[in-house]
Amino acid sequence: MVKETRHLKKEKNKTLNQALFIVGALIGWELLARTGWFPPLLFPKMSEVFTQLIAEIVNGEILRRLAFSLYIILWGLGLAVLTSAVVTTVAMLSPLVSAWVQALMAIMHPLPGIAILPIIILWLGTGSRSIVAVIWFSSIWPLIANLHTGLRSVPTTQIEVGRNLGLKGIALVRSILIPGAFPYILTGLRVGWARAWQASVAAEMVFGASGGEGGLGWFIYKKRFFMEIPSVFGGMVIIILIGLLVERLCFEGVEVRTVRRWGMTSE
């Protein structure tokens, strides 16, 4: 009970510190913009950014762009998670495949997803399938790297203890391997989510809307083209807010209920 109380107090302090930092950054931006040291067109006041953001939310455009971005990101990231699970499973069963996977990661992991965009356009055109393909390529390598490393890092003694308890097959994977590798799995999902957003926004900025539709990347690009800079920053604010919400409500919530609860972290 005392431990839980301390943990809740620590989480509240952490949230308060983060909120104070964000508020301080916004106030600093507003004050700096009001000094007139920078052109108002290129460095708008944060109050103007939020005013324009509210207007975009009311007219519904930015919400439609956000929905489209989330849709294609979930598709691309979901395919990447499925592919990485299959590849890692085969690699764990075969040392030869494991060596191939490590060599492939060394080659492909440093390659930005946007770098393969010209090839993807030639293969799939400029539709939403191309954006999903870029998201998949960008997300899959950190997922494979963390999942593969995590499963290989599970101590042999833990696996042997599980076998001595009668665990084998799916039961061994569910009770021993996945919990032991879960910190790596969670890290891979976090990095994959961030890579997916980066790939989505970058791809839409390169070739624009997909079949008449577009996400936040297209929204930012279009507003930049018409020099509506407050709306550009408004789109960036939405991306930041979605990232914060997913981190606090999804990833951190899962981490508290698993990794921290199991005593696998110093926090």
C-alpha positions in Angstrom: 0.0 0.0 0.0 2.8 2.4 0.9 4.6 1.5 -2.3 1.6 2.2 -4.4 1.1 5.5 -2.7 4.7 6.5 -3.4 4.3 5.4 -7.0 1.1 7.5 -7.5 2.8 10.5 -5.9 5.8 10.1 -8.1 3.6 9.9 -11.2 1.7 13.0 -10.2 5.0 14.9 -9.7 6.2 13.7 -13.1 3.0 14.8 -14.8 3.1 18.1 -13.1 6.8 18.7 -14.1 6.0 17.8 -17.7 3.0 20.1 -17.7 5.0 23.0 -16.2 7.7 22.5 -18.8 5.2 22.6 -21.7 3.4 25.7 -20.3 6.8 27.4 -19.8 7.8 26.6 -23.4 4.6 28.0 -24.7 4.9 31.2 -22.7 8.5 31.6 -23.8 7.5 31.2 -27.4 4.7 33.8 -27.0 7.0 36.3 -25.3 9.8 35.8 -27.9 7.3 36.2 -30.8 6.0 39.5 -29.2 9.5 41.0 -29.1 9.4 41.4 -32.9 12.9 40.0 -33.3 11.6 37.6 -35.9 9.2 38.1 -38.9 5.6 37.5 -37.6 4.8 35.6 -40.8 7.5 33.0 -40.1 7.4 33.1 -36.3 3.8 33.6 -35.2 2.6 34.2 -31.7 1.4 31.0 -30.0 -1.9 32.7 -29.2 -2.4 33.1 -33.0 -1.5 29.4 -33.5 -4.1 28.2 -31.0 -6.7 30.6 -32.4 -6.2 29.2 -35.9 -6.1 25.7 -34.6 -9.4 26.1 -32.9 -10.8 27.4 -36.2 -9.5 24.4 -38.1 -11.0 22.1 -35.5 -14.4 23.8 -35.8 -14.5 23.6 -39.6 -13.5 20.0 -39.3 -10.6 19.9 -41.8 -7.8 19.1 -39.4 -9.9 16.4 -37.7 -10.5 14.7 -41.1 -6.8 14.9 -41.9 -6.0 13.4 -38.5 -8.4 10.6 -38.9 -6.8 9.7 -42.3 -3.3 9.8 -40.9 -4.3 7.6 -38.0 -6.0 5.1 -40.4 -3.0 4.6 -42.6 -0.5 4.7 -39.7 -2.4 1.9 -37.9 -2.5 -0.1 -41.2 1.2 0.3 -41.8 2.2 -0.3 -38.2 -0.1 -3.2 -37.8 1.4 -4.9 -40.9 4.9 -4.2 -39.5 4.1 -5.7 -36.2 2.7 -8.9 -37.9 5.7 -9.2 -40.2 8.2 -8.6 -37.4 6.5 -11.3 -35.3 6.7 -13.8 -38.1 10.3 -13.0 -39.1 11.5 -13.1 -35.5 9.8 -16.4 -34.8 11.5 -18.0 -37.8 14.8 -16.5 -36.8 14.5 -17.9 -33.3 13.9 -21.4 -34.7 16.8 -21.3 -37.2 20.4 -19.9 -36.5 20.9 -19.5 -40.2 17.8 -17.3 -40.6 18.8 -15.4 -37.4 22.2 -14.6 -39.1 20.4 -13.5 -42.2 18.0 -11.3 -40.2 20.9 -9.6 -38.4 22.7 -8.9 -41.7 19.5 -7.5 -43.2 18.9 -5.3 -40.2 22.5 -3.9 -40.5 21.8 -3.0 -44.1 18.2 -1.8 -44.0 17.8 -0.3 -40.5 19.8 2.8 -41.1 18.0 3.5 -44.4 15.3 6.2 -43.9 11.8 5.1 -45.2 11.6 8.3 -47.3 14.7 7.2 -49.2 12.8 4.3 -50.8 9.8 6.5 -51.7 10.8 6.9 -55.4 10.9 3.1 -55.8 7.6 2.7 -53.9 6.0 5.3 -56.2 7.2 3.4 -59.3 5.8 0.1 -57.9 2.6 1.2 -56.2 1.8 4.7 -57.6 1.0 7.7 -55.4 -2.0 6.3 -53.6 -2.5 5.5 -49.9 -0.9 2.1 -50.5 2.5 3.8 -51.1 2.2 5.7 -47.8 1.3 2.4 -46.0 4.3 0.8 -47.6 6.7 3.5 -46.5 5.3 3.4 -43.0 5.7 -0.4 -43.0 9.3 -0.1 -44.1 10.1 2.6 -41.6 8.5 0.7 -38.6 9.5 -2.9 -39.2 13.3 -2.6 -38.5 13.1 -1.3 -35.0 10.4 -3.8 -34.2 12.5 -6.7 -35.5 15.6 -5.4 -33.8 14.0 -5.1 -30.4 11.9 -8.3 -30.6 14.9 -10.3 -31.8 17.2 -8.9 -29.2 14.7 -9.2 -26.4 13.9 -12.9 -27.1 17.6 -13.7 -27.3 18.3 -11.9 -24.1 16.0 -14.0 -22.0 18.3 -16.0 -19.6 18.6 -19.7 -20.4 18.1 -20.4 -16.7 14.6 -18.9 -16.9 13.7 -21.0 -19.9 15.0 -24.1 -18.2 12.9 -23.3 -15.1 9.9 -23.0 -17.3 10.6 -26.3 -18.9 11.1 -28.0 -15.5 7.6 -26.7 -14.5 6.2 -28.4 -17.6 5.9 -25.4 -19.8 6.5 -26.0 -23.5 5.5 -24.6 -26.9 3.0 -21.7 -26.7 2.8 -21.9 -22.9 6.6 -21.4 -22.6 6.5 -18.5 -25.0 3.5 -16.9 -23.2 4.8 -17.4 -19.7 8.6 -17.0 -20.0 9.8 -15.6 -23.3 7.3 -12.8 -23.9 7.5 -11.4 -20.3 11.3 -11.7 -20.3 11.5 -9.8 -23.6 8.7 -7.4 -22.9 10.8 -4.3 -22.1 12.4 -4.7 -25.6 9.0 -5.3 -27.2 7.6 -2.1 -25.7 10.6 -0.1 -26.8 10.3 -1.5 -30.3 6.6 -0.5 -30.4 7.5 3.0 -29.1 10.1 3.5 -31.8 8.0 1.9 -34.5 5.1 4.3 -33.6 7.4 7.3 -33.8 8.9 6.1 -37.1 5.4 5.5 -38.5 4.4 9.2 -37.8 7.6 10.5 -39.3 7.2 8.4 -42.5 3.5 9.3 -42.9 4.1 13.1 -42.6 7.2 13.0 -44.8 5.6 10.9 -47.5 2.6 13.2 -47.8 4.8 16.2 -47.9 6.6 14.7 -50.9 3.7 13.7 -53.1 0.8 15.3 -51.4 -2.7 13.9 -51.0 -3.5 10.3 -51.9 -6.4 10.0 -54.3 -8.0 13.3 -53.1 -7.4 12.5 -49.5 -4.5 13.4 -47.3 -3.4 13.4 -43.6 -1.7 15.9 -41.4 1.4 15.8 -43.6 -0.6 17.0 -46.6 -2.4 19.6 -44.3 0.9 21.0 -43.2 2.3 21.1 -46.7 -0.8 22.8 -48.1 -0.9 25.4 -45.4 2.8 26.1 -45.9 2.2 26.5 -49.7 -0.4 29.2 -49.0 1.8 30.7 -46.3 -0.7 30.1 -43.5 2.0 29.6 -41.0 -0.2 29.5 -37.8 -2.0 26.6 -39.3 1.3 24.9 -40.1 2.2 25.1 -36.4 -1.3 24.0 -35.5 -0.8 20.8 -37.5 2.4 20.2 -35.7 0.7 20.8 -32.3 -1.8 18.1 -33.1 0.9 15.7 -33.9 2.7 16.5 -30.6 -0.6 16.1 -28.7 -1.4 12.8 -30.2 2.2 11.6 -29.4 1.8 12.7 -25.8 -1.6 11.1 -25.4 -0.4 7.8 -26.9 2.7 7.8 -24.7 0.9 8.5 -21.4 -2.3 6.6 -21.9 -1.0 3.7 -24.0 2.7 2.9 -23.7 3.2 4.3 -20.2 0.0 2.6 -19.0 1.2 -0.7 -20.3 4.6 -0.2 -18.9 3.2 0.5 -15.4 1.1 -2.6 -15.4 3.8 -4.9 -16.8 7.5 -3.9 -16.7 7.4 -1.8 -13.6 5.0 -4.1 -11.8 7.3 -7.0 -12.6 10.3 -5.1 -11.2 12.1 -5.0 -14.5 13.0 -1.3 -14.2 14.6 0.9 -11.6 11.7 3.3 -11.6 
